[in-house]
Amino acid sequence: MTDTINIDKSEKTLGMPQYHIKVRPGEVGKYVLLPGDPDRVLRIAKYLDDAKEIAFHREHRTWTGKYKGITVSATSTGMGCPSAAIAVEELANIGATHFIRVGSTGALQKNMKIGDIVVSLGSLRLDGTSNYYAHKSFPAVPDYFLTKALIDTSVKHKVNSNFDVFLGLSASSDAFYAETPELLQMLADHRVLNVEMESSAIFTIAHMRGLKSGMVCAVSGNLLTNDVIYDRENTGLIQGWEYAIQIALDSIYQYETEDYDNLSKQYYPEFNYSRRYHPKF
């Protein structure tokens, strides 16, 4: 008879230096921006005061600094839901509670152009990772108050700028090169705005762990109109990243100064959050 397996990796590493991201308790703030690309962490860091690199291991680079007096960190997730899930789990283990994905995304509606901004109201779970956390019918949705702050700041930044803001549903896919025209058309027909590779896991894990999450992305190309750039520098996307970063940071400032945490406690019931979900294989 074999011994019973009884280990919870997350619980075992609570409050300890984290295995993948190599960050210790006290080295990140409660607010963390989550770009996919490690280089984009450097773009975020230039907006922070007293910014310093905390760690850079595998795809996970972390910097921490101050934005308008608020401690803010940025950790790259790498590409896809598996590595994004690891980043969120390990950051939560050392005290981070509010996560904003800041990324790039493919547009699925014809009126969206490169550099436009998408604030996600939910994500279709086309990934495999989130199935380990919740039933397949469970909706992957961001936190209302954090998303409200993202919407408000997006509208403010749109004034005197050349980008449009779109609000709606996203889709998270595991396979960049298996996103067939038929799949993309089906998503577009269902009024899905965009497709990317991380939000469904981030939203699902945040909800299951009692954390806050949101997403703001810049459009990298339009998959419906075939307005994509693969062979040269995408200057429109680079400008979109800058907008998305500024929106995310200012949304944190609004969230903090308007005390949305306290407001949310008035409306959200108390839950006993389980760290485990046992899917039926």
C-alpha positions in Angstrom: 0.0 0.0 0.0 1.4 3.4 -1.0 1.5 6.4 1.3 -1.2 9.0 0.8 0.0 12.1 -1.0 -0.8 15.1 1.2 1.1 18.2 0.2 -0.1 21.6 -0.8 2.7 23.4 -2.5 1.1 26.9 -2.0 0.6 26.4 1.7 4.0 24.9 2.2 5.7 28.1 0.8 3.5 30.7 2.4 5.6 33.6 3.7 8.8 32.0 2.3 11.2 33.0 -0.5 9.3 31.8 -3.6 10.6 29.0 -5.7 10.1 30.4 -9.2 10.0 34.2 -8.9 12.8 34.3 -6.2 11.1 37.1 -4.3 10.8 37.2 -0.5 8.1 38.6 1.8 8.3 42.4 2.1 9.9 42.8 -1.3 6.6 43.5 -3.2 3.7 45.8 -2.6 0.0 44.7 -2.4 -0.4 46.1 -6.0 1.4 44.2 -8.7 1.3 44.9 -12.5 1.6 41.7 -14.6 3.1 42.2 -18.0 4.0 39.1 -20.0 7.4 40.2 -21.2 10.3 40.8 -18.8 11.4 43.8 -20.8 8.1 45.4 -20.2 8.8 45.4 -16.5 11.5 48.0 -17.3 8.9 50.2 -19.1 6.8 50.1 -15.9 9.8 50.8 -13.7 10.6 54.1 -15.4 7.2 55.5 -14.0 8.1 54.5 -10.4 10.1 56.4 -7.9 13.0 54.7 -6.1 12.5 51.7 -8.3 14.8 48.7 -7.9 15.1 45.2 -9.4 14.2 42.6 -6.8 14.7 39.4 -8.8 15.0 38.0 -12.4 14.6 34.2 -12.7 13.4 32.4 -15.7 10.6 34.5 -17.3 9.8 36.2 -14.0 11.4 39.7 -13.5 10.3 41.8 -10.5 10.8 45.4 -9.8 9.3 47.4 -6.9 9.0 51.2 -6.4 6.6 54.0 -5.5 3.9 55.6 -7.6 2.5 58.8 -6.1 3.5 57.4 -2.7 2.0 54.0 -3.2 4.2 50.9 -3.2 3.7 49.2 -6.6 5.5 46.2 -8.0 5.7 44.7 -11.5 6.4 41.0 -12.2 6.5 39.5 -15.7 4.4 36.3 -16.1 5.9 34.9 -19.2 3.6 33.7 -22.0 0.5 31.7 -21.2 -1.7 30.7 -18.3 0.6 28.1 -16.6 3.4 30.6 -15.9 1.0 33.4 -15.1 -0.7 31.1 -12.5 2.7 30.5 -10.9 3.4 34.2 -10.7 0.1 35.0 -9.1 0.3 32.1 -6.6 3.8 33.0 -5.5 3.1 36.7 -5.3 0.0 36.0 -3.2 2.1 33.8 -0.9 4.2 36.8 0.0 1.5 39.3 0.5 0.4 40.7 -2.9 -3.3 41.0 -3.2 -4.2 43.3 -6.2 -3.1 42.2 -9.7 -3.5 44.1 -13.0 -2.4 42.3 -16.2 -0.9 44.9 -18.5 -0.3 43.3 -21.9 -0.8 43.1 -25.6 -3.7 41.5 -27.4 -5.1 40.6 -30.7 -8.3 42.4 -31.7 -11.4 40.6 -33.0 -13.7 43.4 -34.0 -13.2 45.4 -37.2 -13.3 48.9 -35.6 -10.3 48.2 -33.3 -6.9 49.4 -34.4 -3.3 48.9 -33.3 -2.6 50.8 -30.1 -6.2 50.9 -28.9 -6.9 50.0 -25.3 -9.0 47.1 -24.1 -10.3 46.8 -20.5 -11.6 43.3 -19.9 -14.9 42.6 -18.2 -14.4 38.8 -18.3 -12.5 36.1 -20.2 -13.5 33.0 -22.0 -11.6 30.1 -20.5 -10.1 28.4 -23.5 -7.0 27.5 -21.5 -6.3 24.4 -19.5 -4.7 25.8 -16.4 -7.9 27.4 -14.9 -9.7 24.0 -15.1 -7.5 22.9 -12.1 -8.9 25.7 -10.0 -12.6 25.8 -10.9 -15.4 23.9 -12.8 -15.4 24.5 -16.5 -18.7 26.4 -16.2 -17.2 28.9 -13.8 -16.9 32.4 -15.2 -13.5 34.1 -15.3 -14.3 37.7 -14.2 -12.1 40.5 -12.8 -12.8 42.4 -9.6 -15.6 45.0 -10.1 -13.9 47.9 -8.2 -10.5 47.4 -9.7 -12.1 47.3 -13.2 -14.1 50.4 -12.4 -10.8 52.2 -11.7 -9.3 50.9 -14.9 -12.4 52.2 -16.9 -12.4 55.6 -15.2 -8.7 56.2 -15.8 -8.9 54.9 -19.4 -11.6 57.4 -20.2 -9.5 60.2 -18.6 -6.4 59.2 -20.6 -8.4 59.0 -23.8 -8.9 62.8 -23.8 -6.4 64.5 -26.1 -5.0 61.0 -27.1 -5.2 59.1 -30.4 -6.5 55.7 -29.0 -10.0 54.4 -28.5 -11.1 52.5 -25.4 -13.1 49.2 -25.6 -14.8 47.4 -22.8 -16.0 43.8 -23.1 -15.2 40.1 -23.1 -11.8 38.7 -23.8 -10.7 35.1 -24.6 -7.6 33.3 -23.3 -6.1 30.7 -25.5 -3.2 28.3 -24.8 -2.0 27.8 -28.4 -0.9 31.0 -30.3 -0.4 29.1 -33.6 -3.5 27.0 -33.3 -5.9 30.0 -33.3 -7.5 29.0 -36.6 -9.6 31.5 -38.7 -12.6 29.4 -37.8 -12.0 29.8 -34.0 -11.3 33.5 -34.3 -14.4 34.1 -36.4 -16.5 32.2 -33.9 -15.2 34.4 -31.1 -15.8 37.5 -33.1 -19.4 36.4 -33.9 -19.9 36.0 -30.1 -18.8 39.7 -29.7 -15.6 38.8 -28.0 -13.3 41.8 -28.3 -9.8 40.3 -28.1 -7.8 37.2 -27.6 -4.7 36.8 -25.4 -3.1 34.1 -23.3 -3.2 34.9 -19.5 -6.3 36.6 -18.2 -8.6 33.6 -17.7 -6.1 32.0 -15.2 -5.4 35.3 -13.5 -9.1 36.1 -13.0 -10.0 32.6 -11.9 -7.2 32.3 -9.4 -7.7 35.7 -8.0 -11.4 35.0 -7.3 -10.7 31.6 -5.8 -8.0 33.0 -3.5 -9.9 36.1 -2.4 -7.7 38.4 -4.4 -8.4 41.4 -6.7 -7.6 41.3 -10.4 -8.1 43.3 -13.6 -6.7 43.7 -17.1 -5.8 46.5 -19.5 -4.2 45.6 -22.8 -3.0 47.4 -25.9 -4.1 46.1 -29.3 -1.1 44.6 -31.1 -3.0 43.8 -34.3 -6.5 43.2 -35.7 -7.0 39.5 -36.5 -10.3 40.1 -38.2 -9.0 42.6 -40.7 -5.5 41.1 -40.9 -3.9 44.4 -39.8 -0.9 42.7 -38.2 2.8 43.6 -38.0 5.3 40.7 -37.6 8.2 41.9 -39.8 9.1 45.3 -38.2 8.9 47.3 -35.0 5.2 47.9 -34.1 5.4 51.5 -33.0 1.6 51.7 -32.5 1.8 48.8 -30.1 4.7 50.4 -28.2 2.7 53.6 -27.7 -0.3 51.4 -26.6 1.9 49.8 -24.0 2.8 53.2 -22.6 -0.9 54.2 -22.4 -1.8 50.8 -20.8 0.9 51.2 -18.1 -0.1 54.8 -17.3 -3.8 53.7 -17.1 -2.9 50.8 -14.8 -0.8 52.9 -12.5 -3.4 55.7 -12.3 -6.1 53.2 -11.6 -4.1 52.0 -8.6 -3.9 55.6 -7.4 -7.7 56.0 -7.8 -8.4 52.6 -6.1 -6.2 53.5 -3.1 -7.3 57.1 -2.7 -11.0 56.4 -3.0 -10.6 53.4 -0.6 -12.2 50.9 -2.8 -11.0 48.1 -0.6 -13.1 49.3 2.3 -16.0 49.9 -0.1 -15.8 46.4 -1.5 -16.1 45.0 2.0 -19.5 46.5 2.3 -20.8 44.5 -0.7 -18.7 41.3 -0.9 -19.7 38.5 1.4 -17.1 36.8 3.5 -15.9 33.5 2.1 -13.8 30.7 3.4 -11.4 30.4 0.5 -10.3 26.9 -0.3 -6.8 26.4 -1.7 -7.8 23.2 -3.5 -10.0 22.1 -6.3 -10.2 18.5 -7.4 -11.2 18.3 -11.0 -12.6 15.1 -12.4 -10.1 13.9 -14.9 
